Amino acid sequence: MFKNLFTEFKKFAMRGNVIDMAVGIIIGAAFGKIVDSLVKDVIMPPIGLLLGKVDFTNLFVVLKSGVTPAPYPSLSAAQAAGAVTLNLGLFVNALISFLIVAFAVFILIKTINELQAKMERKEAAQEAKEPTTKVCPYCCSEISINATRCPHCTSELSCEKPKKK
């Protein structure tokens, strides 16, 4: 019973789209960590300096004081005291992370669409280059490439299509 179940699971897991999805999830998680670090460590410090040395991670509002009364110097101190806080800075960081990821995905999709359009144009140009007519060997008239009899001289033609040059 378990052997049959394992065999079915292995068959399911080895299908191409399941593996592609797993790789996408793993790459997405790693990309999320990179973007999170980019926002926290690279983008937010200069923005904080521009706005008067504001550290967004410590931007919070105390809704209810904890064991020790407010004010709290940092979010971690408020959380350690058991205070109920509205974490606006963490939300701003998450919002900026989302915008960066959305922008990166937009650029990626735009690039993929441009490459696909370029490939489609190239394929259409190659299809246009393929001959659609041939010359009758008896009367030298231009006829359809699929013709088996010349409509001008009624000569019977071979069914072979001309070779590409």
Secondary structure as UniProt FT lines:
FT   HELIX           2..13
FT   HELIX           16..37
FT   HELIX           38..43
FT   HELIX           44..50
FT   TURN            51..52
FT   HELIX           56..58
FT   STRAND          61..64
FT   HELIX           75..80
FT   TURN            81..82
FT   STRAND          84..86
FT   HELIX           88..129
FT   STRAND          133..135
FT   TURN            137..139
FT   STRAND          142..144
FT   TURN            145..146
FT   TURN            151..153
//
